[in-house]
Amino acid sequence: MGSGAAEVVLEGRGLHTGSDARVVLRRRSGEVAFVIAREIPPREAKVVGTERATPLSLDGRSVATVEHLLGAF
């Protein structure tokens, strides 16, 4: 998110599902967290599969194919 950007929005189709997808990256202090209605902190989430993606799940919410984004942090 160089150049001091406060927010970056990416939209497209899910790699494996073909569903509409939207990712918003925002600067904030503290640890990295995924927000799907509520936060999914990667340290608290559980990996729930490894076939063709790395889905994380917490309290019934999940996010998949996060491995490359997490690797950047």
C-alpha positions in Angstrom: 0.0 0.0 0.0 2.8 2.3 -0.8 2.6 6.1 -1.4 0.8 6.6 1.9 -2.5 5.1 0.6 -5.0 4.7 3.5 -7.1 2.1 1.7 -6.7 -0.2 -1.3 -9.8 -2.0 -2.8 -9.6 -5.0 -5.1 -12.7 -6.6 -6.7 -13.0 -9.5 -9.0 -14.0 -13.2 -9.1 -13.0 -15.8 -6.5 -10.1 -18.0 -7.8 -11.8 -21.3 -6.9 -15.4 -20.4 -6.5 -16.0 -17.9 -9.3 -18.1 -15.9 -6.8 -17.8 -12.1 -6.6 -15.0 -11.1 -4.3 -13.9 -7.8 -2.7 -10.8 -7.2 -0.6 -10.2 -4.0 1.2 -6.7 -3.3 2.7 -6.6 -0.6 5.3 -3.8 0.8 7.4 -4.2 0.4 11.1 -2.0 -0.1 14.1 -1.7 -3.5 15.8 -1.9 -7.0 14.4 -3.3 -8.0 11.0 -7.0 -9.0 11.0 -9.4 -10.0 8.3 -12.8 -8.3 8.6 -15.9 -10.3 7.5 -18.7 -8.5 9.4 -16.4 -8.9 12.4 -12.6 -9.4 12.6 -11.0 -12.7 12.1 -7.5 -12.4 13.7 -5.3 -15.0 11.9 -3.7 -16.0 15.3 -7.1 -17.0 16.6 -8.6 -18.5 13.5 -8.2 -22.2 12.6 -7.0 -23.6 9.3 -9.9 -25.7 8.1 -8.5 -27.1 4.9 -5.4 -27.2 2.7 -6.6 -28.4 -0.7 -6.0 -25.7 -3.3 -6.3 -22.9 -0.7 -5.8 -22.0 2.9 -9.2 -21.3 4.4 -9.3 -19.8 7.9 -12.4 -20.0 10.1 -13.5 -18.5 13.4 -17.0 -18.5 15.0 -18.7 -19.7 11.8 -17.1 -17.0 9.6 -14.4 -18.0 7.1 -12.0 -16.5 4.5 -10.1 -18.6 2.0 -7.0 -18.3 -0.2 -5.2 -16.0 2.2 -1.7 -17.5 2.1 -0.1 -15.0 -0.2 -1.6 -12.0 1.5 -0.5 -13.3 4.9 3.0 -14.0 3.5 3.3 -10.2 2.8 2.9 -9.4 6.5 
